[in-house]
Amino acid sequence: MVEITFDDRLPRIGTTSVTLEHPVREAFLLDGRVIVLLDPDSQAAAGKTFRNLIALDLSGRPLWTADPPTARPADACTRIVSRVPLRADSFSSFECEVDASTGNLVGTKFFK
């Protein structure tokens, strides 16, 4: 099994390191993909939607970037709620289920 670790903007996939534009909040292996949640606070001041849930292949190449549930300014994923199925909470108070193979939203549930 490949070990996934991270430090600031640098996720490590086994012995491979990848430098990302924003700090990493969480990274883990799921179905042969590295799922990465970038720190939503790193883009908060920009006041625009932040597509911060991404997947990389085992060489560190981008596979997909998930869309947040809304196009509201500053919307982003705030935390991973479940790895299987892949679900994340958003700043706009939605729990989003994401297809881990494509990054497409499978469903959303408003929770506030």
C-alpha positions, 0 to 999 in steps of 0.5 A: 500500500502506498503511504500518503503524507503531507506538509503544507503545500506538499503532499507525498505519494510514497516517495513522490512529492507534488507541490500544490498552489495551496496548503493541504488540509487532508490527503488520503488514498481512495480507490487508487486515487489520492484525494486532497482537500486544500485548506479552504481558508487559504482562498477565503479572502479572495471572495470567490468560489474555491474548488479545493477538493481534488484527486491526483493519480499515484504519480501526482498528476491531476485527475479531477477537481470537484465543483462546490455545490453552489457558485456563491462567493467564498463557497468551498469544501470545509471538511471531509465527512466520509471517505467511503462514500466520499462526502464533504461539507461545504461553507454554504452548509451542504453535505456533498457526495462526490463520485471519487472516480470522476469528481462529479457531485452525486448529491447534496443535502442542506444541513443548516 
